[in-house]
Amino acid sequence: MRLSAFPPPSSSSAFLSNNNQPPASAAAALTSPSSFSCLSLLLPPRFAFSTSSFVLRSGPPRRPACPRQMLLLSSLHGNAMAELVTSSDDSRAVAAEKRGGAESSTSTFLDARTEEDILSGIRKDAEAGRLPSTVAEGMEELYHNYRKAVLQSGHPKASDIVLSNMCLALDRILVDVEDPFVFPPYHKALREPFDYYQFGQNYIRPLIDFRNSYVGNISIFSDMEEKLQQGHNVILMSNHQTEADPAVIALLLERTNPHIAENLIYVAGDRVVTDPLCKPFSMGRNLICVYSKKHMFDIPELVEMKKKANIRSLKEMAMLLRNGSQIIWIAPSGGRDRPDPVTGEWHPAPFDTSSVDNMRRVAENAGAPGHIYPLALLCHDIMPPPPKVEKEIGEKRVISFSGTGVSVGTEVNFDEIAGAYENLEQAKEAYTKLLYESVSDQYNVLNSAIYGKERVDTSSPAVSISQPWSNVSVT
């Protein structure tokens, strides 16, 4: 595979390095997917906000790192992956500087130079009691699966990319195991002193086949950015496929819509802020933390606590929306899509009407103008979820190199729909159906473009697909 599998160059690449040699030791881009299960808010039609704070704890509390500063994103191109590898030294240096401080770790992984160094480091830390056995097993599995996937790309420096990204990812996992980060109801992406956002971008980038990836209706994304600049809010009603969804969306949009790529806020489930292998990636995203409807009743005695926590998180969301210029992503299905057990085909999971309506009402009551758009995402092969919803934390992570796609439909206005119905409940159902059908239609276009035998005529009257990183339109 040629380097053209990766997006073309950007004049403002944040990863450029003057050193064209691959790093001698681990370091570099950052970790793996963040399992972003987007959840239902489970709120009654009328609700009262609580003023108490809410956190999801996975261990002793730790103060979040410094507030992030906005960095200009750009896509890698041409010798993109080579640049990604050579940026390792900078990432390693930043991580190494934190040894001995609140973010400290030993050099177990940052000084690794071979696969054997990595694997023996995991085993030694497990034997020394620094890593729970289940986490150590997951780290080994993640390494092998990530390595296999990146090698599928055919990139000549694939082995260096794997070493760089996995060493830094494993170091971040170890840091959090030893000093667990606590996620507040509203979490801002941590950008300094360690840039967890760029870390996640660099980790997922080698898994995307950009030659076989597409963006649908790029002009609508640009319209959304204009609305955000005017102080309006934007809500994206989306399907949800993998833990890597946030990184995939940001990578596909970073060249043309960097503001959306960096500022998008995800409604995310408790699993991605408690699973040790997910947490470092979640720390690099803007999150509204809630409990998923799919896991709401896993432990009956915690149901009421989870519902109250979701109300508190919704309060945080409402406060954000009052300020305007917010863009929020939610999956009204309450979790990730799954393939049909008989045919094996993937389709967006149905939207939950109550989740859609809760988000609509919060947006309408924010004060600032709000706009709701249907968004379709296709990236299931990068990191497919388990065949069935699992109660236990710590799922097996299958990883592949694959084409991906994201598309947004035209804005759907509830008032225009409601006017055709006398019954409000019927209007809510019709509104949800319209959003879901738009997502499904866009998904089918992306599916044809990525997996169809022929790419011609894959666009439709409602969906125009393109590859903005190569300035090529597919019609």
C-alpha positions as CSV (number, residue, x, y, z in Angstrom):
1,M,0.0,0.0,0.0
2,R,1.3,3.4,-0.9
3,L,1.4,6.4,1.3
4,S,-1.6,7.7,-0.7
5,A,-3.7,5.5,1.6
6,F,-3.3,8.4,4.1
7,P,-4.7,11.9,3.7
8,P,-2.7,14.6,1.9
9,P,-0.6,17.2,3.6
10,S,-1.8,20.1,5.6
11,S,0.3,23.3,5.9
12,S,-0.3,23.5,9.6
13,S,0.4,19.9,10.7
14,A,0.9,19.7,14.4
15,F,3.1,16.6,14.0
16,L,5.9,17.9,11.8
17,S,9.4,17.0,13.0
18,N,12.8,17.8,11.7
19,N,14.0,14.4,12.6
20,N,13.3,12.0,9.8
21,Q,14.5,9.0,11.7
22,P,12.0,6.7,13.6
23,P,12.3,7.0,17.3
24,A,14.7,4.6,19.1
25,S,12.2,3.9,21.8
26,A,8.5,4.1,22.4
27,A,6.7,7.2,22.3
28,A,4.4,8.7,20.1
29,A,1.1,9.1,18.9
30,L,-1.6,8.1,21.3
31,T,-3.8,5.5,22.1
32,S,-6.8,3.5,21.1
33,P,-10.4,4.0,20.8
34,S,-12.6,5.4,23.2
35,S,-15.7,3.3,23.7
36,F,-18.3,6.0,23.4
37,S,-21.6,4.4,24.1
38,C,-24.1,7.2,23.7
39,L,-26.9,6.9,26.1
40,S,-30.5,7.6,26.7
41,L,-31.0,10.2,29.4
42,L,-33.9,8.4,30.9
43,L,-35.7,11.6,32.1
44,P,-39.4,12.1,32.6
45,P,-41.1,14.7,30.4
46,R,-40.8,17.2,33.2
47,F,-37.8,17.1,35.5
48,A,-36.1,19.1,38.2
49,F,-32.4,19.7,38.2
50,S,-30.3,18.8,41.2
51,T,-27.6,21.2,42.3
52,S,-25.3,18.5,43.7
53,S,-22.2,17.4,41.7
54,F,-21.7,14.0,40.3
55,V,-18.6,12.0,39.4
56,L,-18.0,8.5,38.1
57,R,-15.3,7.0,40.2
58,S,-13.0,4.2,39.2
59,G,-10.6,4.7,42.1
60,P,-9.3,7.4,44.4
61,P,-10.2,10.9,43.2
62,R,-7.6,12.8,41.3
63,R,-7.7,16.4,40.2
64,P,-8.1,16.8,36.4
65,A,-5.1,18.2,34.5
66,C,-4.8,21.8,33.4
67,P,-7.5,23.3,31.2
68,R,-6.8,22.7,27.5
69,Q,-5.8,25.3,25.0
70,M,-7.1,25.1,21.5
71,L,-4.6,23.7,19.0
72,L,-4.9,23.9,15.3
73,L,-5.5,20.5,13.8
74,S,-4.5,19.4,10.4
75,S,-4.5,16.1,8.5
76,L,-1.4,14.1,7.8
77,H,-0.7,13.6,4.1
78,G,2.0,12.5,1.8
79,N,4.5,11.2,4.3
80,A,1.9,11.6,7.0
81,M,2.6,8.4,8.8
82,A,6.4,9.0,8.8
83,E,5.7,12.3,10.4
84,L,3.5,10.6,13.0
85,V,6.4,8.3,13.9
86,T,9.0,11.0,14.1
87,S,6.7,13.0,16.4
88,S,7.3,10.3,18.9
89,D,10.2,11.9,20.6
90,D,8.2,15.0,21.5
91,S,5.4,12.9,23.0
92,R,7.8,10.7,24.9
93,A,9.6,13.8,26.3
94,V,6.3,15.3,27.6
95,A,5.3,12.0,29.2
96,A,8.8,11.5,30.7
97,E,8.8,15.0,32.2
98,K,5.8,14.0,34.3
99,R,7.7,11.2,36.0
100,G,7.8,11.9,39.7
101,G,4.7,14.2,39.6
102,A,1.0,13.7,39.7
103,E,1.1,12.1,36.3
104,S,4.2,10.0,37.0
105,S,5.0,6.6,35.8
106,T,8.2,4.5,35.5
107,S,9.9,4.1,32.2
108,T,8.5,0.5,31.7
109,F,7.0,1.4,28.3
110,L,8.4,4.7,27.4
111,D,11.9,3.2,27.2
112,A,10.8,0.1,25.3
113,R,12.5,-0.5,22.0
114,T,11.2,-3.9,20.9
115,E,8.0,-5.9,21.0
116,E,9.7,-8.1,23.7
117,D,10.4,-5.1,25.8
118,I,6.7,-4.2,25.7
119,L,5.4,-7.7,26.5
120,S,7.9,-8.4,29.2
121,G,7.2,-5.0,30.7
122,I,3.5,-5.9,31.0
123,R,4.3,-9.2,32.6
124,K,6.8,-7.7,35.1
125,D,4.4,-5.0,36.1
126,A,1.6,-7.6,36.6
127,E,4.0,-9.8,38.7
128,A,5.0,-6.8,40.8
129,G,1.3,-6.0,41.5
130,R,1.3,-2.7,39.6
131,L,-1.2,-4.1,37.1
132,P,-4.3,-6.2,37.8
133,S,-4.1,-9.5,35.9
134,T,-7.2,-8.7,33.9
135,V,-5.7,-5.3,32.8
136,A,-2.4,-6.9,31.9
137,E,-4.1,-9.5,29.8
138,G,-6.1,-6.8,28.1
139,M,-3.0,-4.8,27.4
140,E,-1.3,-7.8,25.7
141,E,-4.4,-8.5,23.6
142,L,-4.6,-4.8,22.6
143,Y,-1.0,-4.8,21.5
144,H,-1.3,-7.9,19.4
145,N,-4.6,-6.8,17.8
146,Y,-3.4,-3.3,17.1
147,R,-0.1,-4.5,15.6
148,K,-2.0,-6.9,13.3
149,A,-4.4,-4.1,12.2
150,V,-1.7,-1.5,11.4
151,L,0.4,-4.1,9.5
152,Q,-2.7,-4.6,7.3
153,S,-2.2,-1.1,6.0
154,G,1.0,-2.2,4.2
155,H,2.8,1.0,5.4
156,P,6.6,0.5,5.2
157,K,7.0,1.9,8.7
158,A,4.1,0.0,10.2
159,S,6.2,-1.7,12.8
160,D,7.7,1.6,14.0
161,I,4.2,3.1,14.1
162,V,3.0,0.2,16.3
163,L,5.9,0.5,18.7
164,S,5.5,4.2,19.1
165,N,1.8,4.3,19.5
166,M,1.5,1.2,21.8
167,C,4.3,2.2,24.1
168,L,2.7,5.6,24.8
169,A,-0.8,4.0,25.0
170,L,0.4,1.4,27.5
171,D,2.2,4.1,29.6
172,R,-1.0,6.2,29.8
173,I,-3.0,3.1,30.8
174,L,-0.5,2.3,33.5
175,V,-0.4,5.9,34.8
176,D,-4.2,5.9,35.2
177,V,-4.2,2.4,36.9
178,E,-1.8,3.8,39.5
179,D,-3.6,7.1,39.9
180,P,-7.1,6.8,38.5
181,F,-8.6,9.9,36.9
182,V,-12.1,10.9,38.0
183,F,-14.5,12.2,35.3
184,P,-16.9,15.0,36.3
185,P,-20.4,15.2,34.8
186,Y,-19.0,17.5,32.1
187,H,-15.4,16.7,31.2
188,K,-13.2,18.9,29.0
189,A,-10.6,17.2,26.8
190,L,-7.2,17.3,28.5
191,R,-4.8,19.1,26.2
192,E,-1.9,19.9,28.6
193,P,0.6,19.2,30.0
194,F,-0.1,16.0,28.0
195,D,-2.3,16.3,24.9
196,Y,-4.7,13.4,25.3
197,Y,-6.8,14.5,22.3
198,Q,-3.8,14.4,19.9
199,F,-2.8,11.1,21.5
200,G,-6.1,9.5,20.5
201,Q,-6.0,11.0,17.0
202,N,-2.5,9.6,16.4
203,Y,-3.5,6.2,17.7
204,I,-6.5,5.7,15.4
205,R,-5.1,7.4,12.3
206,P,-3.1,4.4,11.1
207,L,-6.3,2.2,11.3
208,I,-8.2,4.3,8.7
209,D,-7.9,3.6,5.0
210,F,-8.3,7.1,3.8
211,R,-8.3,6.0,0.1
212,N,-11.6,4.2,0.9
213,S,-13.1,6.7,3.4
214,Y,-15.7,9.3,2.7
215,V,-17.5,12.4,4.1
216,G,-21.1,13.0,3.1
217,N,-22.5,16.5,2.6
218,I,-19.3,18.4,3.6
219,S,-21.2,21.7,2.8
220,I,-23.6,21.0,5.7
221,F,-20.8,20.6,8.1
222,S,-19.6,24.0,7.0
223,D,-23.1,25.5,7.5
224,M,-23.0,24.0,11.0
225,E,-19.7,25.8,11.8
226,E,-21.2,29.1,10.6
227,K,-24.1,28.6,13.0
228,L,-21.8,27.8,15.9
229,Q,-19.8,31.0,15.1
230,Q,-23.1,32.9,15.3
231,G,-23.7,31.6,18.9
232,H,-26.2,28.9,17.9
233,N,-26.2,25.4,19.3
234,V,-26.0,22.2,17.2
235,I,-27.2,18.7,18.2
236,L,-26.2,15.7,16.2
237,M,-28.5,12.7,16.5
238,S,-26.3,9.8,15.4
239,N,-25.8,6.1,15.2
240,H,-22.9,4.7,17.2
241,Q,-20.6,1.9,16.1
242,T,-17.3,1.7,18.0
243,E,-15.2,3.0,20.8
244,A,-13.2,4.8,18.1
245,D,-16.2,6.9,16.9
246,P,-14.9,10.2,18.3
247,A,-11.5,9.8,16.7
248,V,-12.9,8.7,13.4
249,I,-15.3,11.7,13.2
250,A,-12.4,14.1,14.1
251,L,-10.0,12.5,11.7
252,L,-12.4,12.7,8.8
253,L,-13.3,16.3,9.5
254,E,-10.0,17.8,10.8
255,R,-8.9,19.1,7.4
256,T,-12.1,20.9,6.5
257,N,-13.9,21.5,9.8
258,P,-11.3,21.6,12.6
259,H,-13.5,23.5,14.9
260,I,-16.1,20.7,14.9
261,A,-13.4,18.1,15.2
262,E,-11.9,19.6,18.4
263,N,-15.0,21.0,20.0
264,L,-17.6,18.3,19.6
265,I,-19.0,17.2,22.9
266,Y,-20.0,13.5,23.2
267,V,-22.7,12.1,25.5
268,A,-20.8,9.1,26.8
269,G,-21.6,6.1,28.9
270,D,-20.0,5.2,32.2
271,R,-18.1,2.2,30.7
272,V,-15.8,4.4,28.7
273,V,-14.8,6.4,31.8
274,T,-14.2,3.3,34.0
275,D,-12.6,0.7,31.6
276,P,-8.8,1.0,32.1
277,L,-8.1,0.5,28.4
278,C,-10.6,3.2,27.4
279,K,-10.0,5.9,30.0
280,P,-6.9,7.5,28.4
281,F,-8.8,7.9,25.1
282,S,-11.8,9.3,26.9
283,M,-9.7,11.8,28.7
284,G,-8.9,13.4,25.3
285,R,-12.6,14.1,24.4
286,N,-15.2,16.5,25.6
287,L,-17.8,14.4,27.4
288,I,-21.2,14.6,29.1
289,C,-21.0,11.5,31.3
290,V,-24.2,9.5,31.7
291,Y,-25.4,6.0,32.4
292,S,-26.6,4.0,29.4
293,K,-30.1,2.7,29.3
294,K,-28.7,-0.6,28.1
295,H,-26.8,-1.0,31.4
296,M,-29.3,0.9,33.6
297,F,-30.6,-2.2,35.3
298,D,-27.5,-4.3,35.5
299,I,-27.4,-3.7,39.2
300,P,-31.0,-3.1,40.5
301,E,-30.0,-1.3,43.7
302,L,-28.1,1.3,41.6
303,V,-30.9,2.2,39.3
304,E,-32.2,5.2,41.2
305,M,-28.6,6.5,41.7
306,K,-28.0,6.2,38.0
307,K,-31.2,8.1,37.0
308,K,-30.3,10.9,39.4
309,A,-26.8,11.1,38.1
310,N,-28.2,11.4,34.5
311,I,-30.3,14.3,35.6
312,R,-27.3,16.0,37.1
313,S,-25.4,15.5,33.8
314,L,-28.3,16.9,31.9
315,K,-28.1,19.9,34.1
316,E,-24.5,20.4,33.0
317,M,-25.6,20.0,29.4
318,A,-28.3,22.6,29.8
319,M,-25.9,25.1,31.3
320,L,-23.5,24.6,28.4
321,L,-26.2,25.1,25.9
322,R,-27.3,28.4,27.6
323,N,-23.9,29.8,26.6
324,G,-24.5,29.0,23.0
325,S,-21.9,27.9,20.3
326,Q,-22.0,24.3,21.6
327,I,-22.1,21.2,19.4
328,I,-23.2,17.9,21.1
329,W,-23.3,14.4,19.7
330,I,-25.7,11.7,21.1
331,A,-26.7,8.3,20.0
332,P,-30.4,8.0,20.8
333,S,-30.2,4.2,20.4
334,G,-28.5,4.1,23.8
335,G,-25.5,2.1,22.6
336,R,-23.5,0.7,19.7
337,D,-24.9,-0.8,16.5
338,R,-24.7,-4.6,16.2
339,P,-24.7,-6.8,13.1
340,D,-27.8,-8.8,12.2
341,P,-27.2,-12.2,13.9
342,V,-28.5,-14.1,10.8
343,T,-27.2,-12.0,7.9
344,G,-24.2,-10.4,9.6
345,E,-25.2,-7.1,8.0
346,W,-24.8,-3.8,9.9
347,H,-27.5,-1.2,10.2
348,P,-28.0,1.8,12.5
349,A,-29.8,0.7,15.7
350,P,-33.3,2.2,16.1
351,F,-33.5,5.6,17.9
352,D,-35.3,5.8,21.3
353,T,-38.1,8.4,21.1
354,S,-37.7,9.6,24.7
355,S,-34.0,10.2,24.2
356,V,-34.6,12.2,21.1
357,D,-37.3,14.3,22.7
358,N,-35.3,14.9,25.9
359,M,-32.5,16.3,23.8
360,R,-34.8,18.4,21.7
361,R,-36.5,20.0,24.7
362,V,-33.1,20.8,26.4
363,A,-32.0,22.4,23.2
364,E,-35.2,24.4,22.8
365,N,-35.1,25.7,26.3
366,A,-31.5,26.7,26.2
367,G,-32.2,30.3,25.1
368,A,-29.7,30.2,22.2
369,P,-31.1,29.1,18.8
370,G,-30.7,25.3,18.4
371,H,-30.4,23.1,15.3
372,I,-30.8,19.3,15.2
373,Y,-29.1,17.3,12.4
374,P,-29.1,13.5,11.7
375,L,-25.6,12.1,11.4
376,A,-24.5,8.7,10.0
377,L,-21.3,7.0,11.0
378,L,-19.8,3.9,9.5
379,C,-16.6,2.5,11.0
380,H,-17.6,-0.8,12.5
381,D,-14.7,-2.8,11.1
382,I,-12.1,-0.6,12.9
383,M,-13.2,-1.9,16.3
384,P,-16.5,-3.9,16.3
385,P,-18.3,-4.3,19.6
386,P,-19.0,-7.7,21.1
387,P,-21.9,-9.5,19.4
388,K,-24.1,-9.0,22.4
389,V,-24.3,-6.3,25.1
390,E,-22.0,-7.4,28.0
391,K,-22.5,-6.5,31.6
392,E,-18.9,-6.8,32.6
393,I,-16.3,-4.1,32.0
394,G,-13.3,-5.2,29.9
395,E,-14.5,-6.5,26.5
396,K,-12.3,-8.2,23.9
397,R,-11.1,-5.7,21.4
398,V,-10.9,-6.8,17.8
399,I,-9.1,-4.2,15.6
400,S,-8.8,-3.8,11.8
401,F,-7.5,-1.5,9.1
402,S,-10.6,-0.3,7.2
403,G,-12.4,2.4,5.3
404,T,-14.7,4.7,7.2
405,G,-17.4,7.3,6.6
406,V,-19.4,10.1,8.2
407,S,-22.3,12.0,6.7
408,V,-24.7,14.7,8.0
409,G,-28.2,15.3,6.7
410,T,-30.2,18.5,6.5
411,E,-31.6,20.0,9.6
412,V,-34.8,18.5,10.9
413,N,-37.2,21.0,12.6
414,F,-39.7,19.6,15.1
415,D,-42.2,22.4,14.7
416,E,-42.5,21.7,11.0
417,I,-43.2,18.1,11.8
418,A,-45.6,18.7,14.7
419,G,-47.9,20.9,12.7
420,A,-49.1,17.8,10.8
421,Y,-50.2,16.0,14.0
422,E,-52.9,16.8,16.6
423,N,-51.3,14.4,19.1
424,L,-48.0,15.5,20.5
425,E,-46.9,11.9,21.2
426,Q,-47.5,11.1,17.5
427,A,-45.4,14.1,16.5
428,K,-42.5,12.9,18.7
429,E,-42.6,9.5,17.1
430,A,-42.8,10.9,13.6
431,Y,-39.8,13.3,14.4
432,T,-37.7,10.4,15.7
433,K,-38.6,8.3,12.7
434,L,-37.6,11.1,10.3
435,L,-34.2,11.5,12.0
436,Y,-33.6,7.8,12.0
437,E,-34.6,7.3,8.4
438,S,-32.2,10.1,7.3
439,V,-29.4,8.4,9.3
440,S,-30.2,5.0,7.7
441,D,-30.3,6.5,4.1
442,Q,-27.0,8.2,4.6
443,Y,-25.5,5.1,6.1
444,N,-26.6,3.1,3.0
445,V,-24.8,5.6,0.7
446,L,-21.6,5.3,2.8
447,N,-21.9,1.6,2.9
448,S,-22.1,1.4,-0.9
449,A,-19.2,3.7,-1.3
450,I,-16.9,1.8,1.1
451,Y,-18.0,-1.8,0.5
452,G,-19.7,-1.7,-2.9
453,K,-17.9,-3.2,-5.9
454,E,-18.2,0.1,-7.8
455,R,-18.0,3.6,-6.4
456,V,-19.8,5.3,-9.3
457,D,-23.3,6.7,-8.6
458,T,-22.8,6.1,-4.8
459,S,-24.0,9.6,-4.1
460,S,-27.7,10.3,-3.9
461,P,-29.9,13.4,-4.3
462,A,-29.7,13.8,-0.5
463,V,-26.1,12.7,0.0
464,S,-23.0,14.0,-1.8
465,I,-19.9,12.1,-0.8
466,S,-16.3,13.3,-1.1
467,Q,-12.8,12.8,0.1
468,P,-11.8,16.3,1.3
469,W,-8.3,15.2,2.2
470,S,-7.7,14.5,-1.5
471,N,-10.1,17.1,-3.0
472,V,-11.9,14.4,-4.9
473,S,-15.6,14.2,-5.2
474,V,-17.4,10.9,-5.9
475,T,-20.5,11.3,-8.0
